[in-house]
């Protein structure tokens, strides 16, 4: 069963930036792209479980800080190895200045 979870305020994330969001025992990231769109995905790189919240956001991609794998924030698709598996992504919406994530 999924539910909409209040993850953060829109002001908590600058354009082309990322924050970590923990819920229960899981770690996620919230990314704000260059056009003020918000995305949520699993927060650990699929290559070696490195926290992506320390990664670099460029437009709507995030680069893992350890081995430079790049993922599309819109789909979770890995576009640059060494990661071989896509990130799981989650629906987001913005209401009253808050980012909500469907988990």
N, C-alpha and C positions, 0 to 999 in steps of 0.2 A: 504494500500500500504506500503510495506517495503522498507527500504533504508539502505545502509551500512554507519554507523556512525563511525567516528574516535573517539575512546574512550580514548586512552592513549598510551604512549610509552611502549614498552615491558620492558624497564629499570625502569619504575615506580613501578613495582611489583617484589618483591623478590620471589624466589621459595617458595612454600607453604605459600603464603600470599594472601591478598585480598585488593582491594580498592573499594571505592564507586564511582559510575559514575551516575551523574544526567543528564537527557535529557528531556527537556520540563518539565512537572510536575511529571515525574516518576523517581524513584530511582532504580538503578541496582547495581550489584556487578560484578567485573571482578576478577576471581580467576586464579592464576598461580599454577599449581600442581607441584609435585616433579619431574616430567619428562618434565617440560617446556611446557606443554599444557595450553592453555588459555580457560576459560569458562566464560559465562555471564548468569546471571539469575536475576530475580526480587530481589531487594535489601532488602526486608522486610520479616522477618519470617512469615510464614502463621499461626502461633499460636497467637502471640500478636503484630504483626507489629513492632518488634524490628529490628533495623538496623543490618544486617548481616555483614556489613563492620567492625564491632567490634568483629567478631567471630574468631574462631580458625580454620585454615586450616591444615588438616593432609592428606597427599597424595592428593586424589581427592575428599575430603569431606570437608564440612564446618559445624561447630558447632555453634548454636545460643548462644550468650553470656548470655542470660537471663535464659532460662530453659533447655539448653543443647540438644535441638533437633538437629539431625544430618541429613544433606542432601547430596546426591550424586551430585557432580558438573556436571558430564557428562549428567545426565538425569533430575536433580531436584527432584528425588525421596526422600521422607522422609524415613529414616531408623530407627530413634529413636524418640519415642514420647517425649513430648506431642503434637507436631505438627501432624496434620492428613492429611494435604493437601500438595501436591508436589509444588515445585517452578516452575514457568514457565522459561524455558531456551531459549536462543537465540544463533543462529549460530555466530561463531567468525572465524576470519582469521587474519593472521599476514602478513603485507606487509611493507617492508622497515623499519622495527623496530617499527611499529605501530600496535596496536590491533584494528581491525575493528569489529563492531558488527552489525548484521542485525536486525534492529528494525522496 
